[in-house]
Amino acid sequence: MSTKPAPINRNKKENHRMGVLPKLFFLFLLLIAVMRSLPIVIVLFIGLLPTLTLLLIDPKNLNKLIVVGCFNLAGVFVYVFNVIRNYSVHNALFVFGDVFNMILMLCSAGLGLVIYYEMPHIFIYLTKASNQRHIASIDSHIAKLKEIWGPDVVGK
């Protein structure tokens, strides 16, 4: 008497697929959340455009995205707190009416990009300077050994 094994369901996506009603409910909740926090969403969306652009242009370079995104977010958060203090869509749009605010948001992302590209050069410069000091220290110790033990100690 042989028993057949139960058929294996190879389509695992079918078991975890969300129905239409939960998707609509989730979309409805997301829409309510966006509308409830619209001033903050406006400031974050427009302020983080350099980071979103970098995400679209170069999605593989995660390190660049993190550095530029953090600096950009730091420049935008000042205005997010300003909008939270005076919570209205008019105040959110007023933030972008001043060119100086936009320059600060964009320059913070630019500063992150400059730091991303220049940090390896700064690290190389500091490492070379440290190595030069270490070599000078070793040379001074060799000179002291020559004085104490004679020139034959070095073995050149």
N, C-alpha and C positions, 0 to 999 in steps of 0.2 A: 504494500500500500504506500504509494508515494504521494506526498502533498506538494502542491505547487506553492512556491513562495509568493508573497503578496507583491504586486507590481510596484516598482519604485517610481515615485513621482520625481522626474528629473527637472521639471520646470519649477524651480524654487521661487521665482518671482511671482508666480501665480498665487502662492500662499500668502504673500506679504503685500499684495496689491491693495491700495486704498480705494474704497468705493467713491462714487460721485458725491454722495451726500457728505461724507467727512471732508472731502476736498473743498466743497463749497462752504462748509462751516469754517474750516481753517482759513479760507480766503476772506470770509466775512469778518472773522476775528482780526485778521491782519489788517484789513481795511479800516476797521474801527480803531485799532491801535495807531495806525498812521494818521488818521484824521484827528485823533485825540492829541497826538503829539506833533502835529503838522509844523509848528514853528521850529521845533528842534530838528525835524526831518529836513526842512528846507535849508537850514544853516549847515547841517552835516552834509547833505547831498552836494550843495554848491561849493562848500568849503573843501570837501574831500575830492573834488574833481581831478586834481593832479594824481592822487593815489588811485582813483578809479581808472584814469587813463593809463597809468603804469600797469595796472592789473590787466587791462585789455591788450596793451601792446607787448608786454613782456611777462606773461604769467609764469614762466619757468624759473625766473630769477627771484626766488623767495626772499633772499637776504636783502636785495635792493628794495623790494616791496615793503619789508618790515622797517627798514631804516627810514625810507621816505615817508611811509605811512605814519610812523610814530612822530616824526617831526611835523608832518602836516597836521596830525591830530592835535599836537600840542599848540599849534598856531590857531586852530579852529576852536579849541575848547574855551578860550577866553571869551569868544563871542557866543558860544553855547550857554555859558553861565550868565552872560548879559541877557540873552533871550529868556532864560529861565526866571531871572529876576523880574523882567517885564514881559510876561508871557502873552504874546499876541503875534498874529501873522504879520501885522503891520510893522511891529518892531523887528521881526525876523527879516523882512524885506528892507527895512531901513538900515540894517547892518550892511547890506550890500550896496546901498546907495552911496556910502562913503568909499571913495577909491582907496583911501589909506587902509581900510580894513581888508579889502581884497588883496592889496599888495602884501600886507603882513601874512595873510593865509598862504598866498602863493610863494612868497619868499621863504616861509618856513619849510615848505616842501622842497624848494630849491636848495636851501641850506642842508637838508637831509641828503639830497643827491650829491652835493659837493663833498660832504663828509664821507659818503659811501665811496666816492672815487678817490679821495685824497687820503683816507685813513691808512691804506697800505703804504703809501709813500712816507707818511709821517712815522709809521712803525719801522720802516726800513731805515730812515734817517736816525731815529733814536737807537736802534740796534747797532748801527755802524758806530755811532758816537760812544756807546757803551763798550763796544769791542775795542775801539781805539784807546779808551782809558785803561781797559784791561791789558792791552798789549804794552802800553807805556808802563804800567805797574810791573809787569813781568820783566821788561827791559831794565827797570831800575833795580829789581831784585838780582838780575844777572850781573849788573854792574857791581853791586855790593859783593856778590860771590867772587867776582874777579879780583876785587881788592883784597878780600880775605884769603882766598885759596890760590890765587894766581890765575893767569890767563889760560892755563891748560885745562881748567875745570869745564869750560864751555865746550871744548872739543870741536871747534870748527875746522 
